[in-house]
Amino acid sequence: MYAILDIETTGGKFNEEGITEIAIYQFDGQSVTDQFISLVNPEQPIQEYVVKLTGISNKMLRNAPKFHEVAKRIIEITENCTLVAHNASFDYRMLKLEFKRLGYEYERDSICTVDLSKTLLPEAPSYKLGKLVKSLGIPLSDRHRANGDALATVQLFKLLLVKDIEKNIIQQSILYHDNRNIKDKLNKFIEEVPSALGVFYLLDDKQRVIFIGKGKNMKQELTRVFLKTSKRGQKIQKNATAVRYELAGNNLFLRLKFYLELDKINPKYNFKKQFKPKLHPFNNSDFILYEKGREIEEQAIILVENHEVRYFGYTNLAYQEQSLGRLKKILSPIENTTISNVLVKNYLLKTNRVKLERFTP
């Protein structure tokens, strides 16, 4: 059973808004079985731009029931239902907010028809409700009024149910109030990452890197990220849709990979570290630094030219290292030498057992 709804609000600061109108249609997958439509007195003024958008004025709401007067009816009509709305996170947040003000924890599973439409109607010109239903020939009256938008969402959801031919996409799109789908997703990511030294990347639904992490034990570090309860941590957990990783082989390459890519990619949820250039040069102007690779017989190599760390990468064949020109083709060039210089200089200061080989450019 579904409860398809739309809510209009006063506008204003996040989590300080109030509901001004609500429309809920109980839907069994075939037809509407119950409905509830009402203006709501938010007990606070409506923002002027919202008045112009919806046509709902403060005067219209003076004699409307307050939220606590309609709360019981909302609980009844949505009981044992999955909430369905266009941009469901907004409507569900507003219901939770109003119930929280009453001291009641309101929890329902939810489905967003915006996300569903993107999956089942990939060719749609727009996913805004007005433009989307118009492109599908679904009538929409009283735009930006709860009843009009809710009725259009009922018709849209009917169409999406038909489009879901294998009958699993909608089920997979349910956002459970206990976050079990997010937990299952995160556990799957943790299983994909090995307990090894390296760098991992969390990607969003557009395959953009939103977070980079590193650790001597990537599985353990990724678990820590997914256990965070801060707002940033919750956003990472919610928006991550895939995980990728790269083994490092040694601590120097771990830090190089992490900070160079942090600088280049600038992921949304990472804090960026500022590196100040070290004024003192290397003891030698041109040399190759060798470290342990990711596997047996592989070497991690850093190439320093004219006191600048310019290349790094891995080789596993001796003849690759015998030609400087060949080596440069194999290794990855470094754009931000400030970061690489600081990291390598710090490493050399703290490490005694280092294999270096000078060369003449």
C-alpha positions as CSV (number, residue, x, y, z in Angstrom):
1,M,0.0,0.0,0.0
2,Y,1.2,3.5,-0.9
3,A,0.5,7.0,0.4
4,I,1.0,9.4,-2.4
5,L,1.3,13.0,-1.2
6,D,2.3,16.5,-1.8
7,I,3.0,19.3,0.8
8,E,3.2,23.1,0.5
9,T,5.1,25.1,3.1
10,T,5.8,28.6,4.4
11,G,9.3,28.6,3.0
12,G,12.1,30.2,5.1
13,K,15.1,28.7,6.9
14,F,15.8,25.0,6.7
15,N,13.9,23.1,9.4
16,E,12.1,26.2,10.5
17,E,9.3,26.0,7.8
18,G,5.8,25.0,8.5
19,I,3.2,23.1,6.5
20,T,0.5,25.2,4.8
21,E,-1.3,22.5,2.8
22,I,-1.2,18.7,2.5
23,A,-2.8,16.2,0.2
24,I,-2.5,12.4,0.6
25,Y,-4.0,9.7,-1.6
26,Q,-3.9,6.1,-0.3
27,F,-3.2,3.9,-3.3
28,D,-3.2,0.1,-3.5
29,G,-1.3,-0.2,-6.8
30,Q,-4.5,-0.1,-8.9
31,S,-6.7,2.6,-7.5
32,V,-7.1,5.3,-4.8
33,T,-8.7,3.8,-1.6
34,D,-8.7,6.8,0.6
35,Q,-7.8,10.5,0.6
36,F,-7.1,13.5,2.8
37,I,-6.7,17.1,1.7
38,S,-6.5,20.1,4.0
39,L,-5.0,23.5,4.4
40,V,-3.0,23.8,7.6
41,N,-2.4,26.8,9.8
42,P,1.4,26.9,10.2
43,E,1.3,29.4,13.1
44,Q,4.0,31.5,11.3
45,P,3.9,33.9,8.3
46,I,4.3,32.6,4.7
47,Q,7.3,33.9,2.8
48,E,6.2,36.4,0.1
49,Y,7.7,34.4,-2.8
50,V,5.8,31.3,-1.7
51,V,2.5,33.3,-1.6
52,K,3.2,34.3,-5.3
53,L,4.1,30.7,-6.2
54,T,1.2,28.8,-4.5
55,G,-1.5,31.5,-4.2
56,I,-1.9,30.5,-0.5
57,S,-1.9,33.5,1.7
58,N,-1.8,34.1,5.5
59,K,-5.4,35.2,5.4
60,M,-6.5,31.9,3.8
61,L,-5.0,29.9,6.7
62,R,-6.4,31.9,9.7
63,N,-9.2,29.4,10.3
64,A,-7.5,26.3,8.9
65,P,-6.7,23.5,11.4
66,K,-3.3,23.5,13.0
67,F,-1.0,20.6,12.4
68,H,-1.7,18.9,15.7
69,E,-5.4,18.9,14.7
70,V,-4.7,16.9,11.5
71,A,-1.8,14.8,12.8
72,K,-3.9,11.8,13.9
73,R,-5.6,11.6,10.4
74,I,-2.1,11.8,8.7
75,I,-0.9,8.9,10.9
76,E,-4.0,6.8,10.1
77,I,-4.0,7.3,6.3
78,T,-0.2,6.6,6.0
79,E,-0.2,3.6,8.5
80,N,1.5,0.6,6.9
81,C,2.1,2.6,3.7
82,T,5.2,3.6,1.8
83,L,5.2,7.3,1.2
84,V,5.5,8.3,-2.5
85,A,6.2,11.9,-3.5
86,H,8.0,13.9,-6.2
87,N,11.2,14.9,-4.3
88,A,10.2,12.6,-1.4
89,S,13.0,13.7,0.8
90,F,11.4,17.2,1.2
91,D,7.9,16.0,1.9
92,Y,9.1,13.3,4.4
93,R,11.4,15.8,6.1
94,M,8.5,18.2,6.6
95,L,6.2,15.5,8.1
96,K,9.0,14.4,10.4
97,L,9.7,18.0,11.4
98,E,6.1,18.8,12.3
99,F,5.6,15.5,14.2
100,K,8.9,16.1,16.1
101,R,7.5,19.5,17.3
102,L,4.6,17.4,18.8
103,G,7.1,15.1,20.5
104,Y,6.2,12.2,18.1
105,E,8.7,10.2,16.1
106,Y,7.1,9.7,12.6
107,E,8.8,7.0,10.5
108,R,7.7,5.7,7.2
109,D,9.5,4.1,4.2
110,S,9.5,6.3,1.1
111,I,9.9,6.3,-2.7
112,C,10.9,9.3,-4.7
113,T,9.3,9.6,-8.1
114,V,12.1,11.9,-9.3
115,D,14.6,9.1,-8.8
116,L,12.3,6.5,-10.2
117,S,11.6,8.6,-13.3
118,K,15.3,9.1,-14.0
119,T,15.6,5.3,-14.0
120,L,12.4,4.3,-15.8
121,L,12.0,7.4,-18.1
122,P,15.7,8.1,-19.1
123,E,14.6,10.1,-22.2
124,A,12.4,12.6,-20.3
125,P,13.3,16.2,-21.2
126,S,13.0,17.3,-17.6
127,Y,12.3,15.7,-14.2
128,K,10.5,18.7,-12.7
129,L,6.9,17.6,-12.0
130,G,5.2,20.2,-14.3
131,K,7.4,19.6,-17.3
132,L,7.6,15.8,-16.8
133,V,3.8,15.1,-16.6
134,K,3.2,17.5,-19.5
135,S,5.7,15.5,-21.7
136,L,3.8,12.3,-20.7
137,G,0.3,13.8,-21.4
138,I,-0.7,13.7,-17.7
139,P,-3.1,16.5,-16.8
140,L,-2.0,18.9,-14.1
141,S,-4.3,21.5,-12.6
142,D,-3.5,23.8,-9.7
143,R,0.2,23.6,-10.1
144,H,2.1,24.2,-6.8
145,R,-1.0,23.4,-4.8
146,A,-0.9,20.2,-2.8
147,N,-4.0,18.5,-4.3
148,G,-3.1,19.2,-7.9
149,D,0.5,18.1,-7.6
150,A,-0.5,15.0,-5.6
151,L,-3.1,13.9,-8.2
152,A,-0.5,14.3,-10.9
153,T,2.0,12.3,-8.9
154,V,-0.7,9.5,-8.5
155,Q,-0.9,9.3,-12.3
156,L,2.8,9.4,-12.7
157,F,3.3,6.6,-10.2
158,K,0.8,4.5,-12.0
159,L,2.7,4.9,-15.2
160,L,6.0,4.1,-13.5
161,L,4.5,0.9,-12.0
162,V,3.7,-0.2,-15.6
163,K,7.1,0.8,-16.8
164,D,8.8,-1.4,-14.1
165,I,8.3,-4.5,-16.3
166,E,10.4,-6.8,-14.1
167,K,8.7,-5.5,-10.9
168,N,12.0,-5.0,-9.0
169,I,13.1,-1.4,-9.7
170,I,10.4,0.2,-7.6
171,Q,11.1,-2.3,-4.8
172,Q,14.8,-1.5,-4.9
173,S,14.0,2.2,-4.8
174,I,12.4,2.1,-1.4
175,L,14.2,4.2,1.1
176,Y,13.6,2.4,4.4
177,H,13.2,4.5,7.5
178,D,15.7,2.3,9.4
179,N,18.3,2.9,6.6
180,R,18.6,-0.9,6.0
181,N,19.2,-0.3,2.2
182,I,22.0,2.1,2.9
183,K,23.5,-0.3,5.5
184,D,23.4,-3.2,3.0
185,K,25.0,-1.0,0.3
186,L,27.8,0.1,2.6
187,N,28.5,-3.5,3.8
188,K,28.8,-4.5,0.1
189,F,31.4,-1.7,-0.4
190,I,33.4,-2.8,2.6
191,E,33.4,-6.4,1.2
192,E,34.9,-5.1,-2.1
193,V,37.9,-3.4,-0.5
194,P,40.9,-5.5,0.7
195,S,42.6,-5.3,4.1
196,A,45.7,-3.8,2.4
197,L,47.6,-0.5,2.3
198,G,46.1,1.8,-0.3
199,V,43.8,4.6,-1.4
200,F,40.0,4.2,-1.9
201,Y,37.6,6.4,-3.8
202,L,33.8,6.7,-3.2
203,L,31.8,7.7,-6.3
204,D,28.3,9.2,-6.7
205,D,25.6,8.2,-9.2
206,K,27.3,10.3,-11.9
207,Q,30.6,8.4,-11.3
208,R,32.2,11.5,-9.7
209,V,34.6,11.0,-6.9
210,I,33.0,12.5,-3.8
211,F,35.5,11.2,-1.2
212,I,39.0,9.8,-1.1
213,G,40.4,7.9,1.8
214,K,43.6,6.1,2.6
215,G,44.9,3.6,5.1
216,K,47.3,0.8,6.0
217,N,44.1,-1.3,6.1
218,M,41.6,0.1,3.6
219,K,38.8,-2.2,4.7
220,Q,39.2,-1.0,8.3
221,E,39.5,2.7,7.3
222,L,36.4,2.5,5.0
223,T,34.4,0.9,7.9
224,R,35.4,3.9,10.0
225,V,34.1,6.3,7.4
226,F,30.8,4.5,7.3
227,L,30.4,4.5,11.0
228,K,30.6,8.3,11.3
229,T,27.5,10.1,12.5
230,S,28.4,13.6,11.5
231,K,26.4,15.4,8.8
232,R,29.3,15.1,6.4
233,G,29.6,11.4,7.2
234,Q,25.9,10.8,6.6
235,K,26.1,12.6,3.3
236,I,29.0,10.4,2.2
237,Q,27.1,7.3,3.2
238,K,23.9,8.4,1.4
239,N,25.5,9.6,-1.8
240,A,28.1,6.9,-2.4
241,T,27.0,4.5,-5.2
242,A,30.3,2.8,-5.9
243,V,33.8,2.2,-4.5
244,R,37.2,1.9,-6.2
245,Y,40.6,1.4,-4.8
246,E,44.3,1.3,-5.6
247,L,47.0,-0.5,-3.7
248,A,50.0,1.6,-2.7
249,G,52.7,-0.8,-1.7
250,N,54.4,1.5,0.7
251,N,53.7,4.5,3.0
252,L,55.4,7.1,0.8
253,F,53.3,6.2,-2.3
254,L,50.2,6.0,-0.1
255,R,50.6,9.6,0.9
256,L,51.7,10.7,-2.6
257,K,48.7,9.1,-4.3
258,F,46.3,10.4,-1.6
259,Y,47.4,14.1,-1.5
260,L,48.1,14.5,-5.2
261,E,44.7,13.2,-6.2
262,L,43.0,15.1,-3.4
263,D,44.6,18.3,-5.0
264,K,43.7,17.3,-8.5
265,I,40.1,15.9,-8.0
266,N,39.0,18.1,-5.1
267,P,36.3,15.7,-3.9
268,K,33.2,17.3,-2.4
269,Y,33.5,15.7,1.1
270,N,37.2,15.9,1.7
271,F,39.0,18.5,3.7
272,K,41.9,19.9,1.6
273,K,45.3,20.2,3.2
274,Q,47.5,23.1,2.4
275,F,51.2,22.4,1.7
276,K,53.9,25.1,2.2
277,P,57.0,24.6,0.1
278,K,60.1,23.6,1.9
279,L,62.9,26.0,1.1
280,H,65.9,23.7,1.5
281,P,66.7,21.6,-1.6
282,F,67.5,17.9,-1.8
283,N,71.1,16.8,-1.1
284,N,71.2,15.7,-4.8
285,S,69.6,17.5,-7.7
286,D,68.9,14.4,-9.8
287,F,68.2,10.9,-8.5
288,I,65.8,7.9,-8.5
289,L,64.3,6.7,-5.2
290,Y,63.3,3.1,-5.0
291,E,60.7,1.6,-2.6
292,K,58.7,-1.6,-2.2
293,G,56.1,-2.1,-4.8
294,R,52.6,-3.6,-4.6
295,E,53.7,-7.1,-5.3
296,I,56.9,-9.3,-5.3
297,E,59.5,-8.1,-7.8
298,E,57.7,-4.8,-8.5
299,Q,59.5,-1.6,-7.5
300,A,58.0,1.7,-6.7
301,I,60.0,4.5,-8.2
302,I,60.2,8.3,-7.8
303,L,62.2,10.4,-10.2
304,V,63.7,13.7,-9.0
305,E,65.0,16.2,-11.6
306,N,66.6,19.5,-10.7
307,H,65.5,19.2,-7.1
308,E,61.8,18.6,-8.1
309,V,59.9,15.4,-7.7
310,R,58.5,15.1,-11.2
311,Y,57.5,11.4,-11.8
312,F,56.4,8.4,-9.8
313,G,55.1,4.9,-10.5
314,Y,55.9,1.2,-10.6
315,T,58.2,-1.0,-12.7
316,N,58.8,-4.8,-12.6
317,L,61.4,-5.2,-15.3
318,A,65.0,-4.1,-14.8
319,Y,65.5,-2.9,-18.4
320,Q,62.7,-0.4,-17.9
321,E,64.8,1.3,-15.3
322,Q,68.0,1.4,-17.4
323,S,66.8,4.1,-19.8
324,L,65.7,7.4,-18.4
325,G,63.6,8.1,-21.4
326,R,61.8,4.8,-21.2
327,L,61.3,5.3,-17.5
328,K,59.6,8.6,-18.0
329,K,57.1,7.0,-20.4
330,I,56.2,4.4,-17.8
331,L,56.0,6.7,-14.8
332,S,53.2,9.2,-14.1
333,P,54.1,12.9,-14.3
334,I,53.4,15.1,-11.3
335,E,51.8,18.4,-11.7
336,N,51.9,19.8,-8.2
337,T,55.6,19.5,-7.3
338,T,55.0,21.5,-4.0
339,I,53.0,18.6,-2.5
340,S,55.4,15.9,-3.9
341,N,58.5,17.8,-2.7
342,V,57.2,18.2,0.8
343,L,56.1,14.6,1.1
344,V,59.4,13.1,-0.3
345,K,61.6,15.5,1.8
346,N,59.8,14.6,5.0
347,Y,60.0,10.9,4.1
348,L,63.8,11.1,3.5
349,L,64.3,13.0,6.8
350,K,62.5,10.3,8.8
351,T,63.8,7.2,6.9
352,N,67.3,5.8,7.0
353,R,66.9,2.7,4.8
354,V,66.3,4.3,1.4
355,K,67.7,3.1,-1.9
356,L,68.8,6.1,-4.1
357,E,70.5,6.2,-7.4
358,R,72.0,9.4,-8.8
359,F,72.0,10.1,-12.5
360,T,73.2,12.8,-14.9
361,P,70.3,14.4,-16.9
